[in-house]
Amino acid sequence: MFNSRSASPSPGKRAFDKGKRASKAQIYRRSSRPMRRLICSTLTFVGFLMAASLLAGLFSPLARAQQAASTPVVVQPGEPGCQVKTLPASAKHSLPPISQVDIEFMQGMILHHSQAVEMTALIASHTENQKLRALGAKINISQLDEIKFMQLWLASRGELIPMEMPGMPGMDLSGQAMAPMPGMLTPEQMAALGRVTGAEFDALFLTGMIQHHHGALVMVKALFDKPGTGQNAEIFNFAIDVDNGQRAEIRIMGNMLVERH
């Protein structure tokens, strides 16, 4: 007798249908993977464009402000209680005036340093003391470098660069008599230094250079003691360096004299 009710699928049929559905799902996943990549790439690119647009909007005022700030503005401070005045871009500035005392300090220090260089030039032929040779080399290099700095400083301002003439002690390049400077060795002291060698030279050199360095400290103090002088940044820094450096070398030379006894 025929049964109108459909027969339940056999286990084999169910397994076949399940495998078929799984195959379809795998095919769908494989086929949709490139599409998902395309969608993700598109969304990423769109996000990048939106972020770039946002950043451009944020930074454009900053860029405009920086561009405006790069335009030089010349201002003139007002008197107490008054506002600062903005000057036209065509306004020109000038360096603060240099006092005559500043100029004379630099001119005098060139001559002062020159004698120290002359003293150190005797070391190679007058002593075998290696410690003194090392100190002399240091003094020589530092004083020559400072002389070059002072010469350039004076030249840039159109001022006379003094130079002691060989064989004419006490005379500068213009033929004028030089005022005696603190600590400078006399012609007699320099002659005595050139006549001796060995330990005797060492002692005369150290005492003479200590005297010479103390003179430089006196010159720096005299510069700062006068109102309105030593205010130029270059002169101020140079004078402080001279003071610090020569104080340190005075201590070294003092210890070297003590070690000799």
C-alpha positions as CSV (number, residue, x, y, z in Angstrom):
1,M,0.0,0.0,0.0
2,F,1.3,3.4,-1.0
3,N,2.2,5.8,1.9
4,S,1.5,9.4,1.0
5,R,3.9,10.6,3.8
6,S,7.4,11.3,2.5
7,A,9.9,8.9,3.7
8,S,12.6,10.4,5.9
9,P,16.0,10.7,4.1
10,S,18.4,8.0,4.7
11,P,21.6,8.7,6.8
12,G,23.7,8.7,3.6
13,K,21.5,11.3,2.0
14,R,21.6,13.5,5.0
15,A,25.5,13.3,5.0
16,F,25.5,14.2,1.3
17,D,23.3,17.2,1.8
18,K,25.4,18.5,4.7
19,G,28.6,18.1,2.7
20,K,27.0,20.0,-0.2
21,R,25.9,22.9,2.1
22,A,29.4,23.0,3.6
23,S,30.9,23.2,0.1
24,K,28.6,26.0,-0.9
25,A,29.6,27.9,2.3
26,Q,33.3,27.5,1.5
27,I,32.8,28.6,-2.1
28,Y,30.9,31.7,-0.8
29,R,33.6,32.5,1.7
30,R,36.3,32.2,-0.9
31,S,34.4,34.3,-3.5
32,S,33.5,37.0,-0.9
33,R,37.1,37.3,0.4
34,P,38.4,39.7,-2.4
35,M,35.2,41.7,-2.1
36,R,35.8,42.1,1.7
37,R,39.3,43.2,1.0
38,L,38.1,45.7,-1.6
39,I,35.6,47.1,0.9
40,C,38.1,47.4,3.7
41,S,40.6,49.1,1.4
42,T,38.0,51.5,0.2
43,L,36.9,52.4,3.7
44,T,40.6,52.9,4.7
45,F,41.2,55.2,1.8
46,V,38.1,57.2,2.5
47,G,39.1,57.4,6.2
48,F,42.6,58.7,5.2
49,L,41.1,61.4,3.0
50,M,38.7,62.5,5.7
51,A,41.6,62.6,8.2
52,A,43.8,64.5,5.8
53,S,41.1,67.0,5.2
54,L,40.5,67.5,8.9
55,L,44.3,68.0,9.5
56,A,44.5,70.5,6.7
57,G,41.7,72.4,8.2
58,L,43.3,72.4,11.6
59,F,46.8,73.3,10.5
60,S,46.0,75.9,7.9
61,P,45.5,78.6,10.5
62,L,48.8,77.6,12.1
63,A,50.5,77.7,8.8
64,R,49.1,81.2,8.1
65,A,50.2,82.3,11.6
66,Q,53.7,80.9,11.0
67,Q,53.9,82.6,7.7
68,A,52.9,85.9,9.3
69,A,55.3,85.4,12.1
70,S,58.2,84.9,9.6
71,T,57.7,88.5,8.5
72,P,60.2,90.6,10.5
73,V,58.6,93.1,12.8
74,V,60.6,96.0,14.2
75,V,59.5,97.5,17.4
76,Q,60.6,100.4,19.5
77,P,60.2,100.1,23.3
78,G,58.3,103.1,24.7
79,E,59.1,105.1,27.8
80,P,57.7,103.8,31.1
81,G,54.0,103.7,30.9
82,C,53.9,104.0,27.1
83,Q,53.1,101.3,24.6
84,V,55.6,99.7,22.3
85,K,55.7,101.3,18.8
86,T,55.7,99.1,15.7
87,L,58.1,100.5,13.1
88,P,57.9,100.0,9.4
89,A,59.7,97.0,7.9
90,S,62.2,99.4,6.2
91,A,63.5,100.5,9.6
92,K,67.1,99.6,10.2
93,H,68.8,98.8,13.4
94,S,72.3,99.6,14.5
95,L,74.7,98.1,17.0
96,P,74.8,99.7,20.4
97,P,77.6,102.2,20.7
98,I,81.0,101.0,22.0
99,S,82.8,103.1,24.5
100,Q,86.3,104.3,23.9
101,V,87.3,102.5,27.0
102,D,86.2,99.2,25.5
103,I,88.3,99.9,22.4
104,E,91.3,100.8,24.4
105,F,90.9,97.6,26.5
106,M,91.0,95.4,23.4
107,Q,93.9,97.3,21.9
108,G,95.9,97.1,25.2
109,M,95.1,93.4,25.7
110,I,96.5,92.6,22.2
111,L,99.8,94.1,23.2
112,H,99.6,92.4,26.6
113,H,99.0,89.0,25.1
114,S,101.8,89.5,22.5
115,Q,104.4,89.7,25.3
116,A,103.1,86.4,26.8
117,V,103.5,84.8,23.3
118,E,107.0,86.2,23.1
119,M,107.8,84.7,26.5
120,T,106.5,81.2,25.6
121,A,108.6,81.3,22.4
122,L,111.7,81.0,24.6
123,I,110.7,77.8,26.2
124,A,111.7,75.3,23.5
125,S,115.3,76.5,23.5
126,H,115.8,77.3,27.2
127,T,114.4,74.4,29.2
128,E,113.8,70.7,29.0
129,N,111.1,70.8,31.7
130,Q,108.3,68.9,30.1
131,K,105.7,70.2,32.5
132,L,106.7,73.8,31.8
133,R,106.7,73.0,28.0
134,A,103.1,71.7,28.2
135,L,102.0,74.8,30.1
136,G,103.8,77.1,27.7
137,A,102.1,75.5,24.7
138,K,98.7,75.9,26.3
139,I,99.4,79.6,27.1
140,N,100.7,80.2,23.6
141,I,97.7,78.7,21.8
142,S,95.1,80.4,24.0
143,Q,96.8,83.8,23.8
144,L,97.2,83.6,20.0
145,D,93.5,82.6,19.5
146,E,92.5,85.5,21.7
147,I,94.7,88.0,19.8
148,K,93.0,86.9,16.6
149,F,89.6,87.5,18.1
150,M,90.5,90.9,19.4
151,Q,92.0,91.9,16.0
152,L,88.8,90.8,14.2
153,W,86.7,92.7,16.7
154,L,88.6,95.9,16.2
155,A,88.8,95.5,12.4
156,S,85.0,95.0,12.1
157,R,84.6,98.4,13.8
158,G,87.2,100.2,11.8
159,E,89.5,100.7,14.8
160,L,93.3,100.6,14.9
161,I,94.9,97.2,15.5
162,P,98.1,97.8,17.5
163,M,101.2,95.8,17.1
164,E,104.5,96.2,19.0
165,M,107.3,96.9,16.5
166,P,110.3,94.5,16.8
167,G,113.3,96.3,18.3
168,M,111.2,99.2,19.4
169,P,109.8,98.2,22.8
170,G,107.2,100.6,24.1
171,M,106.1,101.7,20.6
172,D,103.0,100.6,18.7
173,L,102.4,100.3,15.0
174,S,101.5,104.0,14.7
175,G,104.9,105.0,16.2
176,Q,103.2,106.3,19.3
177,A,104.6,105.5,22.8
178,M,102.5,102.8,24.5
179,A,101.3,103.5,28.0
180,P,102.7,100.9,30.5
181,M,100.2,98.2,31.2
182,P,99.9,96.3,34.4
183,G,102.0,93.2,34.7
184,M,104.1,93.7,31.6
185,L,107.7,92.7,32.0
186,T,110.3,95.4,31.5
187,P,112.9,95.2,28.7
188,E,115.4,94.3,31.4
189,Q,113.3,91.4,32.7
190,M,112.8,90.1,29.1
191,A,116.5,90.3,28.5
192,A,117.3,88.4,31.7
193,L,114.8,85.7,30.8
194,G,116.5,85.2,27.4
195,R,120.0,84.9,29.0
196,V,119.3,82.0,31.3
197,T,118.5,78.3,30.8
198,G,117.4,75.2,32.7
199,A,116.1,75.5,36.2
200,E,117.0,79.2,36.4
201,F,114.9,79.9,33.3
202,D,112.0,77.9,34.8
203,A,112.0,80.0,37.9
204,L,112.2,83.3,36.0
205,F,109.6,82.3,33.5
206,L,107.1,81.2,36.2
207,T,107.5,84.3,38.3
208,G,107.4,86.5,35.2
209,M,104.3,84.9,33.8
210,I,102.5,85.1,37.2
211,Q,103.3,88.8,37.3
212,H,102.1,89.1,33.7
213,H,98.8,87.2,34.4
214,H,98.1,89.3,37.5
215,G,98.4,92.4,35.2
216,A,95.7,91.0,32.9
217,L,93.4,90.6,35.9
218,V,94.0,94.2,36.9
219,M,93.0,95.3,33.3
220,V,89.8,93.3,33.4
221,K,88.9,94.8,36.8
222,A,89.6,98.3,35.6
223,L,87.3,97.7,32.6
224,F,84.3,96.7,34.7
225,D,85.0,99.4,37.3
226,K,84.2,102.2,34.9
227,P,80.5,103.0,34.3
228,G,79.1,102.0,31.0
229,T,82.0,99.8,29.9
230,G,82.3,96.1,29.3
231,Q,78.5,96.0,28.5
232,N,79.0,94.7,24.9
233,A,78.3,91.0,25.0
234,E,81.5,90.0,23.1
235,I,83.7,92.1,25.3
236,F,81.9,91.0,28.5
237,N,82.3,87.3,27.6
238,F,85.9,87.7,26.5
239,A,86.9,89.6,29.6
240,I,85.3,87.0,31.9
241,D,87.1,84.2,30.0
242,V,90.5,86.0,30.4
243,D,89.9,86.5,34.1
244,N,88.9,82.8,34.7
245,G,91.6,81.3,32.5
246,Q,94.4,83.4,33.9
247,R,93.4,82.9,37.5
248,A,93.5,79.1,36.9
249,E,97.0,79.4,35.3
250,I,98.3,81.5,38.1
251,R,97.4,78.7,40.5
252,I,99.1,76.1,38.3
253,M,102.3,78.1,38.1
254,G,102.3,78.9,41.8
255,N,102.1,75.1,42.5
256,M,105.0,74.5,40.1
257,L,107.1,77.0,41.9
258,V,106.4,75.4,45.2
259,E,107.3,71.9,43.8
260,R,110.7,73.2,42.9
261,H,111.7,73.7,46.6
